[in-house]
Amino acid sequence: MYLNEVKNVLVDVLNLGEAGQALEADSPLLGSLPELDSMAVVTLIGALEEHFGIVIDDDDISASTFATLGSLAAFVEQKTA
């Protein structure tokens, strides 16, 4: 459920277009998507907070959170629980 919503936010924030629609749960993000730089991570976090009505603290974020689309979706799901 969260996977597609998180993917849609990611695609919008990074302007990935059609290429973004091919992302799967095991698709690597950080280090694999050139669009996902440090500024994009900050923008993405803000977009996820707004879309899902959650608050993401700096302490919550690690590289493993952004390892794959699936890990990011699982993180968002955990924050909304």
N, C-alpha and C positions, 0 to 999 in steps of 0.2 A: 504494500500500500504506500509506504513512505518512499520507496525507491523511485517511482515515477515522478512524484511531486518534487523530491530533492533533485532529480535529474532535470526537470523542467526549470527549476530555479537556477541550477548550475548553467544550463544552456543559455538562459536569458542573461545572466550576469556576465558570462564570458563571451557572449555573442558567438556561440559555436555553430548555430544553424543546423543544417542537415547532419553534419558530422557528429554533433552532440547526441542526436537521436540514436546513434549506433552504440552509445555507451551502455554497458551491461553492469551488473552488480560487481563483477570481478575486474572491471576496467580500472587500471591504475590512473590516479589523478596527479598527486603531487610529484613533480619530477618528470611526468610523462606528458602533461598538457602545458605547452609553452605559455598559454594564456593565463595559467594559474600561478601568478607570481604573488609576492607578499602583499601587494596592494589589492590584488584580486581576491585574496583570501579574506582580507578585512571587509571588502565589499560583499563577498559571498556570505560571510557570517551575519552581517547586517540584514541581508536579504532573507536569510533563513530565519532569523529572529522575527522579522516582520511577518513573513508568510505563515509561520507556524505558531506565532505568539509565544515564543520562548525567550529566555535570557541565557546567553552563553558567556560564561566568565572566562577570562584569560587562562585561568588555571585548568579549565575543562579541555583546552585545546592542546593537542599534540600532533606530531607528524603522522602518527598511526590513525588519527581521526580522518585525515585526508588521504590515506593510502589508496583506497579504492572507493568507487561510488557506493558500494555496499557498506563499507565501514562508516562512511559519512551518513548514509541513510539510517544505519543502526544507531549512530550517535544521536541523530535528530529524534528518532523514535524513543530512545531512552530519556531525552530531555523533555519530551511531551508527556511521558508517563506520569 
